[in-house]
């Protein structure tokens, strides 16, 4: 456990110092997926399970999610100035910005991802109880569905924004035709799938923490609320909002 908390402190300090060096606090977005990867690898190193074992497969699902997300966000950040959200904090917090930045953005986020990744820690800690069953297989299938949904949605949005013909337009095509935030929907689905993988373990309900927290934050805190706010000034958003589901993909309303 001391190793776990040491990692949390060092990881938050590393990303914070990196943000100071580059003068970009949106590096915290890269840290989100990266810390999940590092925590999963740490759990694997402590447990020593084979990556070819059933619980090792569950670990790989976490790694795929974290690495894809980190790469996607990194490629996006490199092409832009600092995210307006963080630039706003820099202005509002004034002289207290360095302290608040570390405590609320980097350390706070590291603690949150540690809580969310309780699922892989639980999988590896109770690996001896793991056996493939219909619910576990269903969980992996749901994870694959969520991963595909998030990856396709992110790629569709990336291609749309990179097309000069779409400058000033609102993304309403592909998966974005059925949900205003299909990438967030996919991310939530992945964590619910991982929960199903662990539900057959002793006290498997503990892993419910992961999907509940991440879904709550996506719906009510950092995900959809901030995205909706940034889109609200677009002239086409009102019409798009009226006919398109906010989260769960549904046929467009007439």
Buried (B, 14 or more C-beta within 10 A) or exposed (E): EEEEEEBBEEBBBBBBEBBBEEEBBBBBBBBBBBBBBBBBBBBBEEBEBEEEEBBBBBBBBBBBBBBBBBEBBBEBBEEEEBBEBBBEBBEEBEEEBEEBBBEEBBBBBBEBBBEBBBBBBBBBBBBEEBEEEEEBEEBBEBBBBBBEBBBBBBBBBEEBEEEEEEEEEBBBEBBBBBBBBBBBBBBBBBBBBBBBBBBBBEEBEBBBBBBBBBBEBBBEEBBBEEBBEEBEEEEEBEEBBEEBBBBEBEEEEE
